[in-house]
């Protein structure tokens, strides 16, 4: 499962609550141009046909530009569009079930909120990365459980797989998360809610190039 090692850098979440149909593909292209290495398609409002079309277009775009394409929640859709993988929440199937459907090369991510025990279990069940958060107040999920830097540090000691941080992350506070060991920063509004998506993505991507320079 070498793919899991590629889960690093800016993880841009293309949420259709922020991006209408006309803007979805161009905005994601700009995010990739700015340095996003992973793109997640997150949709809670469209029907199956629109979801298949949007996800299919994004999958092609990501393959063209060598970015990993992840589908949120929907294993069947991830398989349909040949996505790199799927991201699972609390109400979704287990990592093992997703692996059985998507195959050994798929990237399986799991939301672990502020629960290290859930992350250890996910790793044991074959997850390729875990996500913790919300680290900061988030308008996307204002009621989300809060995670702290100490959780991130402890997770890096106990886990062998990449750790993604999410929730209210800006280029400024994101620097602290990268310093604490976050392998990737998952961002929605900080990238897609900005007037210049490419420049916004670049500010996050720079945090990882700085980290490499100082290591």
N, C-alpha and C positions, 0 to 999 in steps of 0.2 A: 504493500500500500504506500508506495513512494509519493503519491499525489498529496498526502496530508502535509508533507514538508513544504508544500507550496502555499499553504495558508498563512500568508504573511503580508504586511503592508496595509494599504487602505482597502477596506472592505465596504464598498458602496452599496447601500440598500435602495434599490429603485422601487419605491412604494407608490402605487398608483393613486393613493390619496393625495400625493404631492404632484404627481406627473400625469397629465391627461394624455390621451392616446396620441395626439399629434406631437407632444413633446417628449414622450418616453424614449424613443430610439435616439433622437439627436442629443438629448441630455446625457444618456448613458455613454454615447460616443465621446462626448466632451469629458466626462468623468474619467474614462479610460485614457484619453489623451493627456489628462492632467496627472495620471499616475495611479489610478485605481487598478489593483491587481485581481480583485475578486468583485463580482457583481451578483447581488441577490435580487431576484424578482419576487416582490411581495405584493400580493393582490388580494383584497378582501371584498371586492365589489362587482367584478365582471362575471359573466357566464362562461361556460366551458369553451365555447368557440372562440371568444375574444381572448381568453386566457391562453389557449393553445397558439393562437396567432401571435400574440405579444411575446410569449415565452419563446416561440420558435424564432422570431426575428432577433430577439436578444441573444439567443444561443448562437446563432450564426455570426452576429456582430462580435461576440466575445471570442469565438473560435478564430475569427479573422485577425483579431488583435492580441491573441495569446493571453486573454484574461480568463479566469475561472468563472463559470456561470453556475450559480446555485439557485434552485427553486425553493421558496419557502413553503413548508407544510405539505406539499402535494407530491407524493412519491410517483404516482401515475403520470403526472404532468412532466416531472423530471425525466422519466423514462421515455415518454412520447417525443420530447424535443432533444433527447440525447444530451441533457445537461451534464455538467461535470459532477453534480451531486445534488443533495437535498439538505435543507435545514429543518430540524424537528423541534417542536415545542412540547409542552407538557401533555397536550391532548392528542398528540400524533402517535404513530406506530413506533415500536422500539427500533433502535439502531440495527439490531439483528434482522428484524423484519424488512427494514428498508434495504439492507445489504442483500438479502435474499432476492429482492425484486430488481435491484439495480446492478448487482454484480460486484466483483472484487475491486474493480478500479474506481468505483464511485466514491466521492467524498461525502461522508456523513457527518453533519454538524448537529450539535444538540444545545439548546438553550438550558442553562443551569441556574440562571437568576442569581441568587446569592448563596447557593447550596453546593458546597464542596463535595459532600457525600454523593450528590446526584452526578457530579462531574466524574468522580471516581467510578461510579457504576456505569456511566456512559462509556468511559474509556474501556472498562472491562467487557462491555457488550459490543465493542468494535467501532466506536465513534472515532473519527479522524481529527476532530477538533471540538472544543466546547466554547460556549460564549457565556460570559458573566455580565451582569448589569441589571439595573441601571446604575452607573457610577455617579452620574450627576442628574439633576432634574431634567426631565425630557417632556416636551410638549406632545410627542407622539404617543408616549405611554406614561401619563402623569401619575398613575397609581402603581407603577412598577416597583418591585422590591429594590431596595438600595444595596449596592455592594460597595465595599471599601478597598483601599489599596492593600490592606493587610490580607484580604482574601486573595487578591491577585498574587501577592508574594508567596502565600502558602500554596496556592494552586501550582505555581511554577516549581515548587519543591516536590510536590506529590505526583504531578502528572507528567507523562512522557509525550503527550500530544500538544499541539498548538493551542494557545489560549487567546480568545477574541474578547475584547472589551467593547461594551455598547452602552449607550444612554447619555444623551446630553453632551457628547464629546465635541470640544472645539479644538482648533490647532494649539491653543494655549494650554488647556488642561490635559489635552491628549499627550503632551510631552511627558507629564508625570506618569501616565499609564505605561507608556513605552519604556520609560526608565525603570518602572517596577516590574517589567517583564512581559507586557502584552505583546503578543506576536503580530496581532492585527487590531485595527480600530474600525469598528462597524459604525457607519454614519449614514443618516438619512438627510435631515434638514440642513446639517452643516455643509453638505455638498449640493443636494438638489433643491434646497430652499434658497440658494444664493443666485444673485443676478448673473454672475460669471462662474458657471459650474466648473469649467476647466481650471481656472485660477484657484477656486476653492479646493478642488481635489489636490492640486499641487501643493497647497499649504500643509495638508495632511501627509502627503507622500514624502515631503521633505523631512518630516520627523524621523522617518525610517532611514533615510540616507545619512542624516546626522548621527543616528544611533550607530550605524555601521562605522562611521568615521571615528567615533569615540571608543569603539570596542577593540 
